[in-house]
Structures are given as C-alpha cells and as structure tokens.
Amino acid sequence: MNDPLLIAGKEFGSRIMVGTGRHRTMSEMVDSIEASGTEIITVAIGRLNLDDPTEKSILDYFDWDKYTILPNTAGSKTADEAVLTAKLAREVTGSSWIKVEVIPEPKHLLPDPIGTYEASCRLVEDGFDVLPYIHADPVLARRLADIGCATVMPLGSAIGSGNGIITMEEIRLIIEEATVPVVVDAGLAVPSDAAQALE
C-alpha cells in the first residue's frame, strides 16, 4: 500500500491491529499474529500477572523491535481505573501509547462515553498518545480528536458479538469529519468484515 498509516508520528505499512486474547496457546498466538502482517499488537496490561517477574508474560513472546505495542486498559470500569492502568502500562512497557477502554458493564461490553472522554483528557495532559475505543458517535469522536487523541476507534459492533459492522453510517460520518486516523474496532468476525472496514 502506497498510503502509509500515520499515528502519533509513527508510520505503518499495515492497517491491521491485532489483539493477544482468545488464543489457545502462546505459539498459536505468535503464529497468527505473524501471519496477519500487523505491525501493532494490543495487550491488556491489567490482565498480565506482574506479581512474579520470573514468569513469562505475553510481552516476552514478541520482538518489540519488530512490533509496536499498544497497551490497553481492558478491565477498567471507570476513568480512574483506566488512568491507573495506563500509568502501569507505561511503566511496564516504556510506551506512551495507550488504547483507552472504559467498560462498566461486562454483560454487553459497550464503552462508557463519559468515562472514556474523562480518562482521555487526563491521559493526553499526562503525555500519552491516546487511542480511545468508543461508540460510533461522530460528536464524541470529534471532541476526542480536538483534545489531542492520536486516533479514534469506533466500534463496528459490540466486543465479542461477531456482528460485523452495523454502525457503517455513523463510521462514515466520523471519517468525513476526521482530523485523526479512524480505526474500526470490535465486532469484526471474518476477513470480509476487515475488508469492509478498510474500504
């Protein structure tokens, strides 16, 4: 692709971000991520066991000269929890990048727009490169870009739903007004969903 993706001053040839969850084994995770061609890997920092420094974690299975780590605040139910997790992520990874997820209700895993905005404001002020996971809300997306977020990441559908992109019209509106990269996040179940997002 001759049109590289530019996020927070870093250039990427791939437009795919891949998570480290839901793999049966570590070797399967590494193989699938390598096969994807991604250059950005998301890691749920709050779900790592950091109590035992001798125990291998997901972070030990990748060449971080090859990939950009995108820690996320998965598991955070409030803005305060997301900010705390982001600060922990920066200590653990040395990266100022953070994917902000504030999800108060585990039943549907939909992001809290108010908590997300509040956490993002605080983290941008603290020098983080913030990539917030949000509803496909054009107004919220614009406000997050205005405060200095590096991207906005509207959902295609709820996390884990596998419903594909059911928010297409809203995502189109976000893209029309975007001053930062727009990353379609969540609900994508099959390769054709990813292709639709790229289109």
Summary of the structure (lengths in Angstrom):
residues: 199
radius of gyration: 15.9
end to end distance: 13.1
largest distance: 48.1
contacts: 605
relative contact order: 0.11
helix: 37%
strand: 18%
